[in-house]
């Protein structure tokens, strides 16, 4: 009996960030964690990212779960390149292309990058555990829908620090989302404990 390999299908989905586009596959591309690359030099551990950086308009690649978020330059519009990129990603996967061979070397990244790649910062209290639970269960899925990621960085004097990655990084509407969405939710869930949420963009 001949075993048939499952075929990848890929669709493009716009994000709140006009410079990014999310390419969603019908299968998991990265089982655990996430990876973000801003140059071909950084992307050595990801054949998929290296291939995408060959397009002159690609400025960044973010990979998580079953999607890839691509950051483009202003030299082209998505209308002109989205179909080409979608087909390229689909064909790369169906031709047996490897998405990631190894996650970025933790010894060469900053403390902030290491924190987000490893996930949330280690909670130092029960309150921080509650904050992480809210981020993980109520906020992260919505952020992932928009092609990004959010992780807990720290908590001090009522201020929650988070790290934004992918489409959320540098997005014009991320400040509104942060204040009206994330901050409002944490204040509501933890009244008197959280006074502000600040973000570090990736």
C-alpha positions as CSV (number, residue, x, y, z in Angstrom):
1,X,0.0,0.0,0.0
2,X,1.4,3.4,-1.0
3,X,1.4,5.9,1.8
4,X,0.2,9.3,0.6
5,X,1.7,12.4,2.2
6,X,-0.8,15.0,3.6
7,X,-1.0,18.0,1.4
8,X,-0.5,21.5,2.9
9,X,-3.0,24.2,2.1
10,X,-2.2,27.8,3.0
11,X,-4.4,30.9,3.1
12,X,-3.4,34.5,3.6
13,X,-5.1,36.6,6.3
14,X,-4.6,40.3,6.9
15,X,-3.7,41.6,10.4
16,X,-4.3,44.9,12.2
17,X,-0.7,45.8,11.2
18,X,-0.8,47.0,7.6
19,X,2.9,46.0,7.1
20,X,2.3,42.3,8.0
21,X,0.4,39.4,6.5
22,X,-0.4,36.1,8.2
23,X,-0.1,32.9,6.2
24,X,-2.0,30.1,7.8
25,X,-1.4,26.4,7.1
26,X,-3.7,23.5,7.7
27,X,-1.0,21.7,9.8
28,X,1.2,22.6,12.7
29,X,4.5,24.2,11.5
30,X,6.2,24.7,14.9
31,X,5.1,22.4,17.8
32,X,6.4,24.5,20.7
33,X,7.5,28.0,21.2
34,X,8.0,30.6,18.5
35,X,10.7,32.1,16.3
36,X,11.2,35.6,15.0
37,X,13.8,36.7,12.5
38,X,14.6,40.2,11.3
39,X,17.4,39.4,8.8
40,X,18.8,36.6,6.7
41,X,21.7,36.3,9.2
42,X,19.4,35.6,12.1
43,X,17.4,33.0,10.0
44,X,20.1,30.4,9.6
45,X,18.2,27.9,11.7
46,X,15.1,28.3,9.6
47,X,15.2,27.2,5.9
48,X,11.7,28.6,5.5
49,X,12.7,32.1,6.8
50,X,15.9,32.0,4.7
51,X,13.8,31.3,1.6
52,X,11.4,34.1,2.4
53,X,14.2,36.6,3.0
54,X,15.2,36.1,-0.7
55,X,12.3,38.3,-1.6
56,X,13.7,41.8,-1.5
57,X,10.6,43.2,0.2
58,X,10.6,40.8,3.2
59,X,11.8,42.5,6.3
60,X,10.8,40.0,9.0
61,X,9.5,36.5,9.6
62,X,7.6,35.3,12.6
63,X,6.7,31.6,13.0
64,X,4.4,30.1,15.6
65,X,2.0,27.1,15.7
66,X,0.4,26.8,12.3
67,X,1.1,30.3,10.9
68,X,3.9,32.5,9.5
69,X,3.6,36.2,9.8
70,X,5.6,38.1,7.2
71,X,6.7,41.8,7.6
72,X,7.2,43.7,4.3
73,X,8.9,46.9,3.4
74,X,7.0,49.8,1.8
75,X,8.5,49.1,-1.6
76,X,5.4,47.0,-2.5
77,X,1.8,46.6,-1.6
78,X,0.3,43.4,-0.3
79,X,-2.1,43.4,-3.2
80,X,0.8,42.9,-5.6
81,X,2.7,40.1,-3.7
82,X,0.3,38.3,-1.4
83,X,-0.8,35.6,-4.0
84,X,2.8,35.0,-5.0
85,X,3.9,34.6,-1.3
86,X,1.0,32.4,-0.4
87,X,1.8,30.0,-3.3
88,X,5.5,30.1,-2.5
89,X,4.9,29.1,1.2
90,X,2.5,26.4,0.1
91,X,4.8,24.9,-2.5
92,X,7.8,25.1,-0.2
93,X,5.9,23.0,2.4
94,X,4.6,20.5,-0.2
95,X,8.0,20.1,-1.7
96,X,9.2,18.9,1.7
97,X,10.8,22.1,2.8
98,X,11.9,22.3,6.4
99,X,10.4,25.2,8.5
100,X,12.9,25.2,11.4
101,X,16.0,23.1,12.0
102,X,16.8,24.8,15.3
103,X,15.5,27.7,17.3
104,X,17.7,30.7,17.6
105,X,20.9,30.3,19.7
106,X,20.0,31.5,23.2
107,X,23.6,32.6,23.9
108,X,23.5,35.2,21.2
109,X,20.2,36.9,22.0
110,X,19.3,39.5,24.5
111,X,17.7,38.8,27.8
112,X,14.4,40.1,26.5
113,X,14.6,38.0,23.3
114,X,15.5,34.9,25.4
115,X,12.5,35.5,27.7
116,X,10.0,35.7,24.9
117,X,11.5,32.7,23.1
118,X,11.2,30.6,26.2
119,X,7.7,31.9,26.9
120,X,6.6,33.8,29.9
121,X,9.0,35.1,32.5
122,X,9.1,32.9,35.6
123,X,6.4,34.1,38.0
124,X,7.7,35.4,41.4
125,X,4.4,35.4,43.2
126,X,0.8,34.0,43.1
127,X,-0.3,37.3,41.6
128,X,2.1,37.0,38.7
129,X,0.9,33.5,38.2
130,X,-2.7,34.9,37.9
131,X,-1.5,37.5,35.4
132,X,0.2,34.8,33.2
133,X,-3.0,32.6,33.3
134,X,-5.1,35.5,32.1
135,X,-2.6,36.4,29.4
136,X,-2.3,32.7,28.3
137,X,-6.0,31.8,28.4
138,X,-7.8,35.0,27.5
139,X,-5.4,37.3,25.6
140,X,-2.8,35.2,23.8
141,X,-5.4,33.3,21.6
142,X,-6.8,36.6,20.3
143,X,-3.3,38.0,19.7
144,X,-2.3,34.8,17.8
145,X,-5.4,35.3,15.6
146,X,-3.9,38.6,14.5
147,X,-0.6,37.0,13.7
148,X,1.3,37.9,16.8
149,X,2.3,36.8,20.3
150,X,2.3,38.3,23.8
151,X,4.4,37.1,26.8
152,X,4.7,38.2,30.4
153,X,7.9,40.0,31.2
154,X,7.5,41.4,34.7
155,X,5.3,43.0,37.3
156,X,6.3,45.9,39.6
157,X,4.4,48.5,41.6
158,X,1.1,47.7,39.7
159,X,2.7,47.8,36.3
160,X,2.6,44.7,34.1
161,X,5.3,44.5,31.4
162,X,4.6,42.4,28.3
163,X,6.6,41.6,25.1
164,X,4.8,41.9,21.8
165,X,6.0,39.9,18.8
166,X,5.0,39.2,15.2
167,X,2.2,41.4,13.7
168,X,1.7,43.1,17.1
169,X,5.2,44.5,17.1
170,X,5.1,48.1,15.8
171,X,1.5,47.8,14.8
172,X,-0.3,51.2,14.8
173,X,-3.3,49.8,16.6
174,X,-1.2,47.9,19.2
175,X,-1.3,50.8,21.7
176,X,-5.1,50.9,21.5
177,X,-5.3,47.1,21.9
178,X,-2.9,47.3,24.9
179,X,-4.8,50.0,26.7
180,X,-8.4,49.3,25.8
181,X,-8.1,45.5,25.7
182,X,-5.3,44.0,27.7
183,X,-5.0,46.7,30.4
184,X,-8.7,46.9,30.8
185,X,-9.1,43.1,31.2
186,X,-6.3,42.8,33.7
187,X,-7.7,45.7,35.8
188,X,-11.1,44.1,35.7
189,X,-9.8,40.6,36.7
190,X,-7.4,41.9,39.3
191,X,-8.9,45.1,40.7
192,X,-6.6,47.2,42.8
193,X,-3.6,45.1,41.8
194,X,-2.9,46.2,38.2
195,X,-2.7,49.9,37.4
196,X,-1.0,49.8,34.0
197,X,0.2,47.6,31.2
198,X,3.3,48.5,29.2
199,X,4.7,46.8,26.1
200,X,8.1,46.1,24.7
201,X,7.8,45.7,20.9
202,X,9.9,43.0,19.3
